[in-house]
């Protein structure tokens, strides 16, 4: 007899997905370049040779090749990250070309808001080229955000970018990195965003000890501080989730980070957490390498022959589905906790991640 328990249903869904490996999401790390110097950045530009970045034609060709090599019947969307995507001067042209495919008409872009804040008219062009969602990073009040992001005026530009996207009808997520120096500001920031920006989602992610954040350790959260973040989001979610069917409401959610246990999952975000890396997500890194996800440490992101292989040299006809079976690393076998949680466990940091 099949269980009606929500978590059992969720687990069955993930188990089926692991068996099928459907391509549903492409996460494209468009660049490692950036116009800010954020203290928490997990993928700082100083760590990579930027000359290896994919060219315009290589990017367009890669998306076309994926269409040929994969079953696209379950494909959902492209998620574009960085660095900062808008430092690529060819971004609009790439979007224009890629979005000519009917499969690539649902595109999200994650941005710091500097370029969009300076050029709000860009939003209408983005809509023409398949962009349906924008994620804007705002990390506290004006003073805290500008200090954390390393640039005066970046808060105002980010807010302007988010407002422009909301006014244009895009699905907007305001993303906040919770760290030791802005923790007390998050409840007020949430109220300000609901009142003044009105994004669809207010997402809070706890800072990860990667990249610059592993150097600037004073920003890392203690176990108690992690619990404080989760408690705040849980309270807001439980009290307000009945309103979330209204698209005008701003919902809270905890971003990626790991499985929180049966007592908490389903009460801090509108889904039960599972790590999609290597299951239904294909990551394309700035240099064309393939990864289970573009948001996990590079040493964990590759498997077997993919360590030295770039997308244009690997994808050939009829091998797309097989590729999705190469991508998962050994961590993916534990389907409930996901790759990132396993990484932090291996670094003996799990106690600071899960209450």
MARBAKE-524326 format. One record per residue (C-alpha): x, y, z; residue number from 1. Coordinates in pm, whole numbers, plus 50000, padded with zeros to 5 digits. Example, Ala and Ser with C-alpha at 12.3 -4.5 7.8 and 13.67 -1.06 7.14 Angstrom:
! MARBAKE-524326
(atom (51230, 49550, 50780), 1)
(atom (51367, 49894, 50714), 2)
! end
This chain:
! MARBAKE-524326
(atom (50000, 50000, 50000), 1)
(atom (50137, 50339, 49903), 2)
(atom (50203, 50590, 50181), 3)
(atom (50020, 50924, 50189), 4)
(atom (50284, 51081, 50411), 5)
(atom (50422, 51392, 50239), 6)
(atom (50784, 51302, 50311), 7)
(atom (50735, 50947, 50183), 8)
(atom (50579, 51085, 49864), 9)
(atom (50871, 51324, 49827), 10)
(atom (51125, 51045, 49878), 11)
(atom (50955, 50829, 49614), 12)
(atom (50963, 51118, 49370), 13)
(atom (51337, 51168, 49425), 14)
(atom (51407, 50796, 49393), 15)
(atom (51229, 50790, 49057), 16)
(atom (51427, 51093, 48948), 17)
(atom (51755, 50927, 49046), 18)
(atom (51660, 50626, 48832), 19)
(atom (51572, 50840, 48529), 20)
(atom (51817, 51133, 48551), 21)
(atom (51592, 51369, 48351), 22)
(atom (51751, 51692, 48236), 23)
(atom (51530, 51962, 48387), 24)
(atom (51770, 52242, 48481), 25)
(atom (52083, 52388, 48326), 26)
(atom (52290, 52600, 48564), 27)
(atom (52528, 52812, 48359), 28)
(atom (52811, 52985, 48542), 29)
(atom (52840, 53255, 48277), 30)
(atom (53160, 53407, 48413), 31)
(atom (53378, 53434, 48720), 32)
(atom (53433, 53805, 48659), 33)
(atom (53249, 54051, 48881), 34)
(atom (53210, 54425, 48937), 35)
(atom (53198, 54383, 49316), 36)
(atom (53430, 54227, 49572), 37)
(atom (53201, 54058, 49821), 38)
(atom (53351, 53932, 50145), 39)
(atom (53164, 53601, 50131), 40)
(atom (53211, 53507, 49765), 41)
(atom (53247, 53132, 49720), 42)
(atom (53374, 53161, 49362), 43)
(atom (53607, 53463, 49359), 44)
(atom (53759, 53569, 49029), 45)
(atom (54112, 53575, 49167), 46)
(atom (54107, 53194, 49186), 47)
(atom (54071, 53133, 48812), 48)
(atom (54243, 53215, 48481), 49)
(atom (53975, 53430, 48319), 50)
(atom (54107, 53374, 47967), 51)
(atom (53950, 53028, 47983), 52)
(atom (53597, 53175, 47976), 53)
(atom (53376, 53037, 47701), 54)
(atom (53342, 53256, 47393), 55)
(atom (53008, 53379, 47261), 56)
(atom (52994, 53114, 46989), 57)
(atom (53097, 52838, 47230), 58)
(atom (52814, 52924, 47468), 59)
(atom (52551, 52936, 47195), 60)
(atom (52686, 52616, 47045), 61)
(atom (52680, 52439, 47381), 62)
(atom (52312, 52508, 47438), 63)
(atom (52236, 52392, 47085), 64)
(atom (52439, 52075, 47135), 65)
(atom (52256, 51997, 47458), 66)
(atom (51925, 52010, 47270), 67)
(atom (52056, 51755, 47022), 68)
(atom (52205, 51519, 47278), 69)
(atom (51943, 51518, 47554), 70)
(atom (51580, 51427, 47591), 71)
(atom (51434, 51774, 47652), 72)
(atom (51078, 51658, 47719), 73)
(atom (51106, 51734, 48093), 74)
(atom (51328, 52040, 48068), 75)
(atom (51216, 52334, 48283), 76)
(atom (51458, 52625, 48294), 77)
(atom (51805, 52777, 48268), 78)
(atom (51961, 52937, 48574), 79)
(atom (52238, 53187, 48492), 80)
(atom (52489, 53271, 48764), 81)
(atom (52838, 53418, 48794), 82)
(atom (53048, 53598, 48901), 83)
(atom (52818, 53867, 48774), 84)
(atom (52644, 53768, 48450), 85)
(atom (52602, 54127, 48330), 86)
(atom (52976, 54188, 48305), 87)
(atom (52958, 53974, 47992), 88)
(atom (52905, 54229, 47715), 89)
(atom (52762, 53953, 47496), 90)
(atom (52499, 53839, 47746), 91)
(atom (52201, 53994, 47566), 92)
(atom (52316, 53855, 47232), 93)
(atom (52358, 53508, 47382), 94)
(atom (52010, 53527, 47533), 95)
(atom (51866, 53647, 47203), 96)
(atom (52016, 53351, 47017), 97)
(atom (51955, 53081, 47277), 98)
(atom (51595, 53185, 47345), 99)
(atom (51499, 53119, 46984), 100)
(atom (51462, 52758, 47095), 101)
(atom (51122, 52678, 47252), 102)
(atom (51306, 52486, 47524), 103)
(atom (51495, 52794, 47640), 104)
(atom (51214, 53041, 47711), 105)
(atom (51223, 53014, 48090), 106)
(atom (51546, 53172, 48210), 107)
(atom (51647, 53302, 48554), 108)
(atom (51942, 53535, 48610), 109)
(atom (52114, 53582, 48947), 110)
(atom (52266, 53930, 48976), 111)
(atom (52407, 54181, 49222), 112)
(atom (52186, 54444, 49061), 113)
(atom (52455, 54696, 48968), 114)
(atom (52406, 54682, 48591), 115)
(atom (52026, 54654, 48610), 116)
(atom (52009, 54934, 48864), 117)
(atom (52203, 55162, 48631), 118)
(atom (52010, 55049, 48323), 119)
(atom (51656, 54951, 48430), 120)
(atom (51541, 54953, 48066), 121)
(atom (51740, 54631, 48026), 122)
(atom (51457, 54447, 48197), 123)
(atom (51226, 54479, 47897), 124)
(atom (51497, 54348, 47664), 125)
(atom (51554, 54052, 47895), 126)
(atom (51184, 53966, 47885), 127)
(atom (51197, 53951, 47505), 128)
(atom (51479, 53697, 47526), 129)
(atom (51316, 53439, 47751), 130)
(atom (51403, 53578, 48094), 131)
(atom (51116, 53515, 48336), 132)
(atom (51292, 53555, 48670), 133)
(atom (51556, 53771, 48834), 134)
(atom (51737, 53706, 49161), 135)
(atom (51890, 54013, 49326), 136)
(atom (52133, 53993, 49618), 137)
(atom (52064, 54235, 49906), 138)
(atom (52252, 54166, 50228), 139)
(atom (52124, 54393, 50502), 140)
(atom (52063, 54764, 50533), 141)
(atom (52242, 55015, 50313), 142)
(atom (52553, 55046, 50529), 143)
(atom (52591, 54673, 50590), 144)
(atom (52523, 54578, 50228), 145)
(atom (52766, 54831, 50081), 146)
(atom (53038, 54726, 50326), 147)
(atom (52981, 54354, 50264), 148)
(atom (52972, 54400, 49887), 149)
(atom (53273, 54634, 49881), 150)
(atom (53109, 54921, 49691), 151)
(atom (52926, 55235, 49803), 152)
(atom (52589, 55274, 49636), 153)
(atom (52548, 54905, 49559), 154)
(atom (52247, 54876, 49792), 155)
(atom (52054, 55150, 49613), 156)
(atom (52132, 54995, 49275), 157)
(atom (52024, 54650, 49391), 158)
(atom (51694, 54782, 49526), 159)
(atom (51633, 54976, 49204), 160)
(atom (51705, 54665, 48998), 161)
(atom (51466, 54453, 49203), 162)
(atom (51190, 54715, 49184), 163)
(atom (51229, 54749, 48808), 164)
(atom (51203, 54373, 48763), 165)
(atom (50894, 54351, 48985), 166)
(atom (50728, 54640, 48800), 167)
(atom (50796, 54462, 48470), 168)
(atom (50619, 54148, 48582), 169)
(atom (50921, 53922, 48631), 170)
(atom (50932, 53673, 48917), 171)
(atom (51179, 53835, 49155), 172)
(atom (51374, 53676, 49437), 173)
(atom (51564, 53891, 49684), 174)
(atom (51847, 53676, 49820), 175)
(atom (52021, 53754, 50146), 176)
(atom (52334, 53588, 50280), 177)
(atom (52299, 53561, 50657), 178)
(atom (52630, 53615, 50834), 179)
(atom (52750, 53709, 51180), 180)
(atom (52742, 54084, 51113), 181)
(atom (52396, 54120, 50957), 182)
(atom (52200, 53861, 51152), 183)
(atom (52010, 54117, 51359), 184)
(atom (51907, 54307, 51044), 185)
(atom (51736, 54024, 50859), 186)
(atom (51387, 54058, 51014), 187)
(atom (51379, 54431, 50938), 188)
(atom (51521, 54377, 50589), 189)
(atom (51242, 54129, 50524), 190)
(atom (50982, 54389, 50624), 191)
(atom (51146, 54657, 50409), 192)
(atom (51157, 54427, 50107), 193)
(atom (50791, 54328, 50149), 194)
(atom (50686, 54690, 50182), 195)
(atom (50908, 54866, 49929), 196)
(atom (51012, 54606, 49670), 197)
(atom (50745, 54334, 49688), 198)
(atom (50949, 54041, 49549), 199)
(atom (50781, 53704, 49511), 200)
(atom (51047, 53538, 49728), 201)
(atom (51267, 53657, 50014), 202)
(atom (51538, 53390, 50028), 203)
(atom (51791, 53363, 50309), 204)
(atom (52107, 53159, 50268), 205)
(atom (52349, 53099, 50552), 206)
(atom (52708, 53188, 50471), 207)
(atom (52929, 52902, 50352), 208)
(atom (53296, 52872, 50456), 209)
(atom (53417, 52878, 50096), 210)
(atom (53623, 53119, 49889), 211)
(atom (53661, 53460, 50053), 212)
(atom (53432, 53360, 50340), 213)
(atom (53689, 53101, 50442), 214)
(atom (53937, 53388, 50473), 215)
(atom (53699, 53636, 50638), 216)
(atom (53607, 53394, 50914), 217)
(atom (53457, 53665, 51134), 218)
(atom (53148, 53646, 50911), 219)
(atom (53085, 53275, 50971), 220)
(atom (52786, 53173, 51181), 221)
(atom (52796, 52974, 51501), 222)
(atom (52561, 52683, 51559), 223)
(atom (52332, 52904, 51768), 224)
(atom (52329, 53171, 51498), 225)
(atom (52235, 52914, 51235), 226)
(atom (51946, 52809, 51455), 227)
(atom (51842, 53173, 51490), 228)
(atom (51814, 53207, 51111), 229)
(atom (51613, 52887, 51079), 230)
(atom (51385, 52978, 51371), 231)
(atom (51305, 53316, 51215), 232)
(atom (51223, 53167, 50876), 233)
(atom (51020, 52885, 51028), 234)
(atom (50810, 53129, 51230), 235)
(atom (50743, 53352, 50929), 236)
(atom (50668, 53060, 50699), 237)
(atom (50431, 52879, 50934), 238)
(atom (50240, 53198, 51017), 239)
(atom (50207, 53318, 50658), 240)
(atom (50219, 53019, 50422), 241)
(atom (49839, 53021, 50387), 242)
(atom (49878, 53352, 50199), 243)
(atom (50136, 53230, 49949), 244)
(atom (49887, 53122, 49684), 245)
(atom (49844, 53495, 49623), 246)
(atom (50119, 53584, 49374), 247)
(atom (50136, 53935, 49521), 248)
(atom (50255, 53798, 49856), 249)
(atom (50625, 53769, 49943), 250)
(atom (50712, 53421, 50065), 251)
(atom (51016, 53338, 50276), 252)
(atom (51241, 53046, 50207), 253)
(atom (51567, 52904, 50330), 254)
(atom (51808, 52857, 50041), 255)
(atom (52022, 52553, 49966), 256)
(atom (52224, 52412, 50248), 257)
(atom (52110, 52069, 50349), 258)
(atom (51837, 51850, 50488), 259)
(atom (51706, 51984, 50820), 260)
(atom (51522, 51676, 50946), 261)
(atom (51159, 51567, 50942), 262)
(atom (51054, 51812, 51211), 263)
(atom (51174, 52117, 51018), 264)
(atom (51156, 52031, 50648), 265)
(atom (50842, 52168, 50489), 266)
(atom (50824, 52456, 50738), 267)
(atom (51106, 52684, 50619), 268)
(atom (51052, 52681, 50241), 269)
(atom (50776, 52585, 49996), 270)
(atom (50942, 52253, 49917), 271)
(atom (51119, 51967, 50089), 272)
(atom (51492, 52007, 50040), 273)
(atom (51686, 51781, 49811), 274)
(atom (52010, 51853, 49633), 275)
(atom (51951, 51843, 49256), 276)
(atom (52321, 51827, 49172), 277)
(atom (52377, 51554, 48919), 278)
(atom (52019, 51430, 48940), 279)
(atom (51823, 51665, 48717), 280)
(atom (52067, 51958, 48704), 281)
(atom (52353, 52000, 48455), 282)
(atom (52612, 52257, 48554), 283)
(atom (52820, 52436, 48290), 284)
(atom (53114, 52620, 48441), 285)
(atom (53267, 52942, 48309), 286)
(atom (53535, 52752, 48119), 287)
(atom (53297, 52495, 47971), 288)
(atom (53366, 52213, 48213), 289)
(atom (53065, 52009, 48315), 290)
(atom (52967, 51969, 48677), 291)
(atom (52690, 51828, 48889), 292)
(atom (52626, 52185, 49005), 293)
(atom (52805, 52517, 48966), 294)
(atom (52762, 52604, 49335), 295)
(atom (52968, 52334, 49502), 296)
(atom (53348, 52322, 49546), 297)
(atom (53523, 52229, 49224), 298)
(atom (53701, 51933, 49377), 299)
(atom (53363, 51775, 49450), 300)
(atom (53185, 51879, 49133), 301)
(atom (53342, 51643, 48880), 302)
(atom (53345, 51270, 48840), 303)
(atom (53576, 51038, 48649), 304)
(atom (53654, 51145, 48292), 305)
(atom (53486, 51484, 48330), 306)
(atom (53778, 51632, 48522), 307)
(atom (53949, 51750, 48205), 308)
(atom (53660, 51749, 47961), 309)
(atom (53480, 52054, 47830), 310)
(atom (53129, 52057, 47697), 311)
(atom (53213, 52109, 47330), 312)
(atom (53452, 51815, 47333), 313)
(atom (53235, 51565, 47515), 314)
(atom (52874, 51591, 47408), 315)
(atom (52806, 51382, 47101), 316)
(atom (52487, 51238, 46960), 317)
(atom (52311, 50977, 47177), 318)
(atom (52541, 51024, 47477), 319)
(atom (52341, 51292, 47658), 320)
(atom (52151, 51060, 47890), 321)
(atom (52467, 50869, 47973), 322)
(atom (52634, 51195, 48071), 323)
(atom (52380, 51254, 48348), 324)
(atom (52491, 50924, 48500), 325)
(atom (52855, 51031, 48494), 326)
(atom (52791, 51360, 48672), 327)
(atom (52686, 51250, 49022), 328)
(atom (52980, 51204, 49254), 329)
(atom (52981, 50947, 49531), 330)
(atom (52806, 51184, 49773), 331)
(atom (52483, 51167, 49577), 332)
(atom (52406, 50816, 49703), 333)
(atom (52259, 50968, 50019), 334)
(atom (51959, 51126, 49850), 335)
(atom (51816, 51301, 50154), 336)
(atom (52116, 51508, 50250), 337)
(atom (52257, 51607, 49912), 338)
(atom (52609, 51688, 49808), 339)
(atom (52656, 52017, 49992), 340)
(atom (52552, 51881, 50328), 341)
(atom (52792, 51590, 50281), 342)
(atom (53074, 51827, 50196), 343)
(atom (53024, 52025, 50513), 344)
(atom (53003, 51706, 50711), 345)
(atom (53336, 51597, 50568), 346)
(atom (53480, 51934, 50670), 347)
(atom (53345, 51880, 51025), 348)
(atom (53119, 52180, 50982), 349)
(atom (52787, 51999, 50981), 350)
(atom (52725, 52089, 51344), 351)
(atom (52709, 52454, 51238), 352)
(atom (52468, 52384, 50955), 353)
(atom (52189, 52172, 51098), 354)
(atom (52021, 52233, 51434), 355)
! end
